[in-house]
Every structure is written in structure tokens, then in C-alpha cells.
Amino acid sequence: MTASPPLQTVQGAGHDPAPAPRRRSLLRRQVIPGFTLSMGITLGWLSLIVLIPLAGLVIRASGLPLDRWITVLTDTRLLAALRLSFGGALIAALINGVLGLIVAWVLVRYPFPGRKLIDAMIDLPFALPTAVAGIALSALYAPNGWLGSLLTPLGIKVAFTPLGAVVAMVFIGLPFAVRTVQPVLEDIDVELEEAAACLGASRRQTFWMVQLPTIAPALATGVSLAFARAVGEYGSVIFIAGNLPRVSEIAPLLIVTRLEQYDYVGATAIATIMLAASFALLLVVNILQKWNRDRQGGTR
Amino acid sequence: MIDLQQIHKTFGAFTALDHVSLSIPRGRMVALLGPSGSGKTTLLRIIAGLEHADGGTIRLDGQDATDLSARDRRIGFVFQHYALFRHMTVADNVAFGLKVRPRDSRPSKSEITDRVNTLLKLVHLDGLAGRYPTQLSGGQRQRVALARALAVEPRLLLLDEPFGALDAQVRKDLRRWMRRLHDDMGLTSVFVTHDQEEALELADDVVVMSQGRIEQIGTPADIYDNPATPFVYQFLGNATRLTATVQGGTAHLNGWQLPATAPDGPAVAFIRPHDWTLEDAATGANATLRHASVLGSSLRLDVTLQDGQDIEVDIRRDAGQAVPAAGSALRLTPNRVAVFPATA
């Protein structure tokens, strides 16, 4: 079953009449109409909403003299805040990856009474004003709160500690993990499991060797979205974290603090660092995913 | 040797299998043939352990396997859409069944590699070991699925519509190749199909199913020549269904008197298009030609019998023979007739 040679090789390129000029071919040869208009709207809108504000930020920051950069970058208060923002977000995202997978798994695979209700509740962290979430969480985890009063005797302090920040980050990140994994889990072919079973694989082997690799790209997307969300989270964290400088203060709060002190340059510098770090991390995740897709032959 | 006794399965109010019994001797290739909804795929899945029967027993090589899980049955299953693991290469797909074995019975890495290479050679896919399933054609994917199922040395190979998703030419080639592979490797296999040509060409035994029941089991020749029920007659090959009346062991139909075992009363008679003899109409015509068409070496006649029933007749045609004109009177005699009581 060898494929016949593609047609192009049959026609000698030299003998053909010169092809018509191909200028604007990208625009003219589109089968789907409306490319010019929709592309224009896309680029214009993206510029207005995303690119121009971000560019403005970078331009402002680039006016900063080098010695100011060094002062800003070596500020231990800032470094501690960045560590909490990124480190806490990472921990929260990983927790959300594991628990989000379990939640999505249960919602997709087992019919049980109240499933629809629970499914709808997953979106609450999306919809709830984050300040409300923060207040609720800190009331819950405060030493005299419902959960806090149970944890305090065990020596676990959640409210007004870095741990509190992570709890808030888990809360607001959960829907990202669940909602990206869920549709992929729904699409997984039951036959894959059956095939694995016929080949003698145990349930556990089937999960680790067949199902998890199949959903891994979606899970990675979910985790990176949850991570990105947690890095930028402000409202809910500041209520529960206590905001002790160098201990439980997050970077976005530090920006607000600088602004309140009319230190616009300092605020811009922190913002730029966060922007660069987030961008780099998301880029890495995307490259990893592309690599993974290519490895599997592209079409999915 | 696979032995099924009284397998029963319902899905809600729908009876998928109605007390089916079937045994499959070692080394045979068996086709489960039937229209969609006849229960053939359900039966296959129950044999594999992917579906649980509501009642009945399954014995594999004399040992009761009714409650054995799919995992412990050592039955290879090739899915209609192959169900290949997309994130694994062809070689990893084939090696899967060996890699998941418990440590004490797992072959060593190099043994697995050897075995995978042998299997890939067998299915003519050596050289594609490093590809991913999405980079393969339909026929290639099917052969990967086959190699993967064979890797665990199953005692029985099950194939669900194995050629269903392929285009006509590939299907023909693969069919022949599959039959050869079955014989060369000494496999025992069961495949599901709704294509009678496929079943007749490929199988040693054909099991014709309808509405959750087995209508007939037999060799292809058996099934074609001596269909046991009106359903088999209509489903396999072309047959014209005619109404007749039976009286005292004789069926009366369009002036013919035909031997019949059916009880007295209304009956249905089945006659295949090539089971007619065309005689000289001068001795008394009993039919009228509506249309004649030349199909290469045979002549297809659309005929109306004197009693008003329409039939199809295929007769041999010699080169240069004149084609009878529409409207001409014919005298036809049936060579083989099967008469069943008209219950349905």
C-alpha cells in the first residue's frame, strides 16, 4: 500500500506557465470569509485591553535607574513577599491539581444524588467577590472560628499566617483545575480502560499508565491556570494572611502599599518583576505542553 | 475450548441475549453474524468479561470463568475503533500487556523488546515501532491493535467488527491476511460482523443471530445452502419470499406443487434467484418478464408470476445470447424451495 506520488512532483515546475502573482495571497485565498475584519478586531482589542497596559508598565519600569533596581531587588521585604506569592501559589496549584482531579473524576464518573448541585458549586470561587471569600475563610480559620478552634489545640495556625494565604489560594484556584480536567475526562474512551483490562492491567496500572497520561496535558493546563490565578490573587488573601511584612505579606499587597506611600516607581518595579516571572512560567508550561502534543502526533 | 451455556442478558426492558448457548472448539474461526441489535457484540463482550451476564455460565478450557474478571481471562480483544493508547508509541502499545504483568511473571526488558519486534514483524509494522497511533493509517492501527492483543498469548482472540472502520480495498486485503495469520498462529478467534460476505468468506463456522437468539450455527456452505429459519434465508444471500399454501405435505404456489414439511395452512417459500430453470414458454407460460438486465456472465430477470407475485431470477448467460424483451411470456420452474409455516 504505497502512496502514489503527490501531484506536484508530476508537473515540472519549470514547464508550467508562471503562476499568477501571489501578492496578498494570505488574505485573498482564505476559504472562510471575514478574516481581515475579525483579525483586525482581535488585534485592536488585544492591544487596547492587554498589550498597551502591559507595555505601559514595562516602559515606566525601564525608566528606572539601575541603582534603584538594585535597591528594589535586594529589598528583603520584597523578596519574602515574592517568595510567598510564587511559592504559595505553586503549593496551592499542586494541591488543586491533585484535588481538582479527584473532584472532576468523581463528578464525571459516578452518578450520585446531588451531583448537579455540587457541579454548580465548583464555580462559586469564580463568582464570589474575593473579599467575601477572604472574610469567610478568616472567620472560619481564626483561632476562635469553627475550624480554627479545632486546629489550634493541634498547634496548627492557619489564619494570619502564610498557611492562610495558601488556603485562600487553594480556594480561588480550585475551579480552574476542575473545569479544565472535566471535559477531557468526559471524553476519555471507556474502551481504553477495557482494552487495558483485557491486557491484564489492574485498576491502578490502568490509572497510572493509561488514564493519567491521557489527561496530563489538561491537568497541566489546569494547574498552571490555578497557579497564575493564585499569584495574582489579592482580595481573599489579604483578609486571612495577616499581612505581616516579611512573613505573610504577598507581593500584590506590597504594590498597593507602595502606591499608598506614593512610591509609584517602586510599585512599578515590583509589578514588572511579577509580570516577567508569570510570563516566563506560563511560557515554560506552554512549551512543555506543545512538546507533549507534538510527541503524540499533534492531532487531538 | 469455550463453552457458553444459557447466557442471558437484559438492558432494562430490552433483552439483548435470550438464553444463548454456544461452544467454540479450539483452532476455529467463528463469525457472529447478525443485524445491529441482534446481541452479537454483547455476546462478545460477555465472553471477554467486559459485560456481566444476568444468567448462564462460561467455561474456558473446562474451567468455570463466569465470575472471572476480564483481566484474568487471558482473552484478547480487538476493539472496533482499536482503542490504542495515544500517548504510547506503537512498540509501547504492543508491550503494554507484558509490562503490566506481576513482577514474578513479567518477562525481562530485552525479552519484551524481542517479543514486540517479532509481533510487529508478524503484522508487517516493523519500522513503525516508534510512531504514535495518530501517525498511522486505519489499517496500520488495526494491526497494532491486533499485535497488542496477541502479545499476551491469549487463549481466544475476539474481534469486534474488525474491518468495519476500513475502506473497501484495505478491508479485502486485511481479511485474507487475517485468515492466514489465524491459521499460521493456530489461534482460536471469534469476530462480530454484520457483513454476510465477510462472515462466509472468513469463518469456519458462522453463528447467525437475531433478536438476542441464535438462529443457526453451521459452516458457511451449510448456512447458505440449508438455512434453518426464514430469518437466515433472508439475511444471508438474496432470496425471494413468496406466499404459498400447504396442504397434505405439498406447497401450492403459482401452479407448482412443491414438497414441503410445513403443516397445512398458509406458508412462506424462499427461493434464491439462481435456483430457477427457464424452460420453453410454448409448453405453457406461468410468468411475465418485466425487465431484463445483463450482469456480465448472468442475466437478471425481474419477473411477475401468474399469481401476481414479483420475483428475481438470475440465469447463466452465454456471450451473444439474445436478451428477452420486456413483456415476453416465460415458463419457470424452481429448483430448490424452502417452505416455512407463515407465522411471522
Interface residues (C-beta under 8 A of the other chain):
Chain A: M1 D189 E191 L192 E194 A195 A196 A197 C198 L199 G200 A201 S202 Q205 M209 V210 P213 T214 A216 R295 Q296 G297 G298 T299 R300
Chain B: A48 G49 L50 S69 A70 R71 D72 R73 R74 I75 G76 F77 F79 H81 A83 F85 R86 H87 M88 F96 G97 K99 V100 R101 R131 Y132 P133 T134 Q135 S137 G139 R148 A149 A151 V152 V170 D173
